[in-house]
Amino acid sequence: MSERQKPSKPHLNLVVVGHVDHGKSTLTGHLLYRLGKVDQRTIEEYAKMSEKLGVGDTFKFAWVLDRLKEERERGITIDLAFQDFETKRYYWTLIDAPGHRDFVKNMITGASQADGAILVISARSGETESALSDEGQAREHAFLLKTLGVNQLVVAINKMDATTPPYDQKRYEEVKNEVSKLLKLVGYKVEKINFVPVSGWKGDNLVEPSPNMPWYKGKTLVEALDEFEEPPKPTDKPLRIPVQDVYSITGVGTVPVGRVETGTLKVGDTIVVMPSGAVGEVKSIETHHTPIQEALPGDNIGFNIRGVSKEDVKRGYVIGHLDNPPTVVKEFLARVIVVFHPTAMAAGYTPVLHAHTAQIPAQVVELVQKLDPRTGQVTEENPKSLKTGDAAVIKVRPLKPLSIEEYKSIPQLGRFALRDSGRTIAAGVVEKITEVQEVKIKK
Ligand SMILES: Nc1nc2c(ncn2[C@@H]2O[C@H](COP(=O)(O)OP(=O)(O)OP(=O)(O)O)[C@@H](O)[C@H]2O)c(=O)[nH]1
């Protein structure tokens, strides 16, 4: 049976976010262990390793993620780090957890997009408070998730074993209230969010209800994940396939490879490549070495197009149907958050723009408005500069033609990051295209 024909559970992508040291790696590693993804022997090895290094028993689970990271770093072709696991209702792919420097970039330009998130927040005295402070990462991550359209969230109130007294209901309620306030501010519907008191170290309420917290009658972490909704496949949107790679195969012709983000591609379709404007006919489609007649959103495919030369298809180009071609822009307005800037960002700044598979130098030509990062309200017109943590509307001009879409019409093609010297400076979405680039169609 081919990959596509296997009866399978729906597939969701998950990110684990939260402040540094709140226990994301420990919790995730323990979850993978409980779900049978890591065997007992490996955990014992990690426990011994932790003991030798004198870092404490809790680290045995965090190692799982460290090893994953290491394996990922060795992989060359796969940009996005992931690990799969399974619950009653879904298959999950764990998108790289933050703490990792490239988290933001991965969330925005990654091959897969998060359908939901676990926000980990420690209930240990003092830790909760720093995560929720103005500089806290819980705040930053909550805001990023909302900006990027990740609407499904579980809050894991972690380290319940380390409250005073341990497993304290009062402390749980307190933390829950504080996190609820933050999430409301950011724009989440808090009534729809599950808050689960857990210990990532001890394993309480991860998969089974914990005897240490009989006062908690809600879902376990895994049950809460299974309450997420399956996102609808964007088949009703225009076809968009960002090109990851392109091959020229003797006797076959030009074969672009990429993931269908939106719409449907069928054998026989007439397509156009943007921004080159080359037009061709789809002769065959393959996924995992199996020929298929039709490709849907989420499918990774290679396809043969007749009438298009290899020079007209490049990584970063986007393929669509001729009757609804990918938009090519000269300039656009974007809503961004400054994730990190060593000093201050001013008009004229020229970092590298990363959107889907494209990387193009782009100039920030105007700082239009500064926004309150928590409410989105305008706080200043035409600010002189932007600092780390600021939210803003800016005008961006790619230095070469770029195929990108407004976030409200095709969100999958409307996100981007600005990077400089290997760091994510800002992340955001395309609010409005202000100048399109006319492209001559080469029939
Ligand atoms: N008591 C207690 N300690 C925990 C728990 N989970 C994690 N810790 C400890 O908290 C510290 C941070 O844990 P990590 O899992 O590395 O945290 P993280 O959020 O992944 O950290 P970064 O990747 O650096 O952001 C370590 O010292 C862990 O041993 C828990 O459930 N209970």
The ligand as an ORCA input file, in Angstrom:
! r2SCAN-3c Opt
* xyz 0 1
  N      10.804     20.097     40.316
  C      10.718     20.079     38.987
  N      11.751     20.507     38.237
  C      11.633     20.472     36.898
  C      10.462     19.978     36.255
  N      10.643     20.064     34.926
  C      11.867     20.593     34.733
  N      12.469     20.835     35.917
  C      13.809     21.424     36.095
  O      13.793     22.738     35.556
  C      14.997     23.010     34.831
  C      14.721     23.322     33.363
  O      14.189     22.195     32.719
  P      14.214     22.022     31.131
  O      13.308     20.902     30.797
  O      15.599     21.972     30.635
  O      13.578     23.412     30.724
  P      13.346     24.050     29.280
  O      12.148     24.916     29.418
  O      13.311     23.020     28.239
  O      14.620     24.914     29.159
  P      15.197     25.674     27.844
  O      15.250     24.676     26.724
  O      16.558     26.096     28.331
  O      14.279     26.817     27.579
  C      15.869     21.776     35.033
  O      16.694     21.994     36.141
  C      14.873     20.677     35.319
  O      15.449     19.675     36.061
  C       9.384     19.508     37.089
  O       8.327     19.070     36.642
  N       9.573     19.588     38.439
*
